[in-house]
Amino acid sequence: MRRFLYGSLVWPPCRIVNTQVATLANEHKNIIFLIVNVDELPAIPTKYGVKEVPTLLFLDATGNVRDRVIGVGSMQNYEECIMKINNK
């Protein structure tokens, strides 16, 4: 199963990405979407080298980062990242 990790807080750009992630979760039921609050769980962003929020990490089934988007991206960009992982 593919995993998708999003690291963020309540920073305004993160709220935009939060909405985008909710839309993606509704469209891709086979993917696990996680929202990580970097203030509450700083070890997770550190483990994956997240230095800015929002950052979306696209992980494969084994937990390896296959792609990342820093900042607010477009839905098309996110869909391309998902397709890249699914078509490995």
C-alpha positions as CSV (number, residue, x, y, z in Angstrom):
1,M,0.0,0.0,0.0
2,R,1.3,3.4,-0.9
3,R,1.8,6.1,1.8
4,F,1.6,9.8,1.5
5,L,3.0,12.0,4.3
6,Y,2.3,15.6,4.8
7,G,4.2,17.6,7.5
8,S,2.6,20.8,8.7
9,L,1.0,23.0,11.4
10,V,-1.8,25.6,11.1
11,W,0.3,28.0,9.1
12,P,-1.9,29.6,6.4
13,P,-0.2,27.8,3.4
14,C,-0.6,24.5,5.4
15,R,-4.4,25.1,5.7
16,I,-4.5,25.3,1.9
17,V,-2.5,22.1,1.5
18,N,-4.7,20.5,4.2
19,T,-7.7,21.1,1.9
20,Q,-5.9,19.7,-1.1
21,V,-4.9,16.6,0.9
22,A,-8.5,16.0,1.9
23,T,-9.5,16.1,-1.7
24,L,-6.7,13.7,-2.7
25,A,-7.7,11.3,0.1
26,N,-11.3,11.3,-1.2
27,E,-10.1,10.5,-4.8
28,H,-7.4,7.9,-3.8
29,K,-8.9,5.5,-1.3
30,N,-6.0,3.0,-1.8
31,I,-3.5,5.5,-0.4
32,I,-2.9,6.3,3.2
33,F,-2.7,10.0,3.9
34,L,-1.1,11.3,7.1
35,I,-1.0,14.8,8.4
36,V,1.9,15.4,10.8
37,N,2.0,18.4,13.1
38,V,5.7,19.3,13.1
39,D,5.5,21.0,16.5
40,E,4.0,17.9,18.2
41,L,6.0,15.3,16.4
42,P,9.4,16.9,15.4
43,A,11.2,13.5,15.0
44,I,9.1,12.6,12.0
45,P,10.0,15.6,9.8
46,T,13.6,15.4,11.0
47,K,13.8,11.8,9.9
48,Y,12.6,12.7,6.4
49,G,14.7,15.9,6.1
50,V,11.7,18.3,6.2
51,K,13.0,21.8,6.7
52,E,10.0,23.9,5.5
53,V,6.3,23.7,5.9
54,P,4.2,22.7,4.2
55,T,6.0,19.8,2.7
56,L,4.3,16.8,1.1
57,L,6.3,13.6,1.0
58,F,5.3,10.8,-1.3
59,L,6.5,7.5,0.1
60,D,6.4,4.1,-1.6
61,A,5.1,1.0,0.1
62,T,8.4,0.4,1.9
63,G,8.6,3.9,3.3
64,N,11.2,5.4,1.0
65,V,10.6,9.0,-0.1
66,R,10.0,8.9,-3.9
67,D,9.0,12.6,-4.4
68,R,8.4,15.7,-2.4
69,V,6.6,19.1,-2.9
70,I,7.7,22.0,-0.7
71,G,5.2,24.8,-0.4
72,V,1.7,24.9,-1.8
73,G,1.6,22.9,-5.0
74,S,-1.1,22.4,-7.6
75,M,-3.4,19.4,-7.6
76,Q,-1.9,18.4,-11.0
77,N,1.5,18.4,-9.4
78,Y,0.3,16.1,-6.6
79,E,-1.4,13.8,-9.1
80,E,1.8,13.5,-11.1
81,C,3.7,12.6,-8.0
82,I,1.2,9.9,-7.2
83,M,1.2,8.5,-10.7
84,K,5.0,8.4,-10.7
85,I,5.0,6.2,-7.6
86,N,2.2,4.0,-8.9
87,N,4.0,3.5,-12.3
88,K,7.4,2.8,-10.8
